[in-house]
Amino acid sequence: MSTGRRRGGTAALALLAALSALPAACLAVTSPYVRPAPRATLPLHKGADDDADGQTPQQVHISMVGADKMRVTWITDDAAPAIVEYGTTSGQYPLSATGNTTTYSYVLYKSGNIHDAVIGPMQPSTTYYYRCSSNPSREFSFRTPPATLPFKFVIVGDLGQTEWTESTLKHIAAADYDVLLLPGDLSYADLVQPRWDSYGRLVEPLASARPWMVTEGNHEVEKLPVVEPAPFKAYNARWRMPHDAGATPSGDNLYYSFDAAGGAVHVLMLGSYADHAVGSAQHEWLRRDLAAVDRGETAFVVALVHAPWYSSNEAHRGEGDAMRGAMEALLRGARVDAVFAGHVHAYERFARVYGGEEDPCAPVYLTVGDGGNREGLAGRYADPQPAASAFREASFGHGRLEVVNATHALWAWHRNDDDEPVLADQVWITSLAANPACRRNNN
Ligand SMILES: [Fe+2]
């Protein structure tokens, strides 16, 4: 057992000791917390460096590709080489990889040069320094995720770019985590394409330092009748995910899966706005993907969607029902441990549920559409609170999922309480693979 593993275990035990004091252990809690006033949408961000020229890399973000590689994505206003140079010492870049450059147009907007290159193989839990397009003016660094448990995710949806987003990002930056998961609604550009650029600049300090694994929300669709009939134009160009990697490539950027912690965790990034009906390409891929997961090796399987499958909020009621109807049995059959959603601008945690009923062999359902979007919070809930709804609160915030070992993961939701992150809900999630009562296809 590594030193890091011991540290993680010790921290988890300390949290376990604290857990008994939290109200989250109670069933059906509607938080009494009263929100402060909404905050403003941020102005369009300029580049980070006023001296930047057209070849200065901007909007840098990274995403995992397979077990030991990373895709680096960045934009330059002018033409520049799609090369990433990297190494484990600041200022020294003995390794390099060359990728591709693309652009897109949207009505009258023309994007910058969007570059991406896949680097690696790399060592786990190691800091790498890199620069893009051989430009010496900006050095970036990231830490590769660990190849074993424990493994720490941050999960936050509907991020947007408001002053609340800034607050959420500040809290996330202060957390010790390996990978960020985003279940859709990234920039809230909402057709205004320069807002994708300002979003890229806003998240760059975090997204260039840890992998950001995202899936699409409704705000990514951006179709316009006649003039822009193709959906997801900006999203697919700017946020390419590893749909062509892993054990079961999906071939579609709108849904994919990847492994973490050397295969101990399998993450499904599902597409709420891609066809998900029985017989669709996504449904068939999901069936293949889950069939290939060996729960003897994979301790935890988690899924992300945008529109929640279970919610007691009045906002967006029923919008996830069709996807749930098509895919819920597949997830339960594979003993998926937890499903995270966005879309509803609030936090909610459900019990393990299947077909609307509590089921000890079904996933826990959580909604974290609370990153900081510009549309405000969703504060109206069904009354009375359903018994399966364990905790709900309309606040901005973010969640942290630490998969501690092969049997236990600790979920903790942090509310943006004014400007401080406050732990407001916490629960242990135990692996269904480790539960002998929940055999595969035991439904
Ligand atoms: Fe949404």
Residues whose N, C-alpha, C, O or C-beta is under 5 A from the ligand:
A	BS01	LIG	D185 G217 N218 H343
